[in-house]
């Protein structure tokens, strides 16, 4: 590989131990050694001492640039992998002009940079335990949801589209489609898969800000939506009132475990990720109880590849640590297995991960356009940087196929 000549890299290395405490020096050397194993693409690294180095082949894509502003970032990354990088990025110890490009490069080199991507064994176990203690009991679910969805409606209003939809939009290959149009297309696809007709009674578990409920009500359906986010409920109810659809839509603050009654169909859009693996049986059993004998359900969920599921479930990551505490993605096979145990056949009717990447790109553009307004709401620069990382991290994951988003149709087994 056409890297920076070893003679030039050697000139950069000796200054580290003389300028830094021995502990920091060790991690700095480990970090730079990890970069030297870059197998695909190249990285331009600007160090705290002003020196610049190129790792990998400068003529090979993908390429990225990383500014290392504080040597302490090396320890954070080598100890805690992506979580450590997130903490360093939030603290301003590292920076980059193109975060998406940097994350894409890291993903392409995941095997070569395993230590820097995954972190040390002890740190991985520590974050795994932290994740396990964020169980989605009734109280735990409220805490976990509050940490994300109750940041305040004025915050989300700045960068969500007018449907107030916070889930994957469905572009169907139409790049000219607006985000709002793509969100409505997603709702329409769900209604069509379920063959919903006017007058039917639909339960929505995790109704968010009311996007699906309003779409379905305009099609003549009766909708009962539940959420455990007080902020979402207030906005959703206001939107229903403004649309003069209160006769068709009932929204309330209620945990899915406390539901009663039966329905013609059940819809849940990207709420399953917040259930937690320990509670998957409870969730599917509740769907079975609430669904009329001939009824069907559509669940939309972000998924992780089956081959990666075991490693994922025995770890944590920046998303579960700082964005969605208590979150847990299913793999398609694990989802089907859990549904089967509750007496359902599950059929994947749509997989549109690339559309989620496009959704995230558009959210990110709006987010960046309104950073100053977000700061005036009381959020600090560290919050901005963490959310920027979150949106980019997810975008790259969907673009690379590491994660997907799927709609599953559930029908009772004969």
RAQUI-V723808 format. One record per run of one state. SS is the DSSP state (H for helix, E for strand, C for the rest). FROM is the first residue (numbers start at 0). TO is the last residue. If there is no record, write none. Layout:
SS_FROM_TO + SS_FROM_TO
//
This chain:
C_0_4 + H_5_12 + C_13_13 + H_14_18 + C_19_20 + H_21_34 + C_35_40 + E_41_45 + C_46_50 + E_51_55 + C_56_61 + E_62_67 + C_68_70 + H_71_90 + C_91_92 + E_93_94 + C_95_97 + H_98_107 + C_108_112 + H_113_117 + C_118_119 + H_120_131 + C_132_136 + H_137_148 + C_149_151 + H_152_156 + C_157_177 + H_178_192 + C_193_199 + E_200_204 + C_205_209 + H_210_217 + C_218_220 + E_221_226 + C_227_228 + H_229_241 + C_242_247 + E_248_252 + C_253_254 + H_255_257 + C_258_261 + E_262_268 + C_269_270 + H_271_273 + C_274_275 + H_276_289 + E_290_303 + C_304_304 + H_305_312 + C_313_316 + H_317_322 + C_323_328 + E_329_329 + C_330_330 + H_331_340 + C_341_342 + E_343_350 + C_351_351 + H_352_368 + C_369_369 + H_370_375 + C_376_379 + H_380_398 + C_399_401 + E_402_411 + C_412_413
//
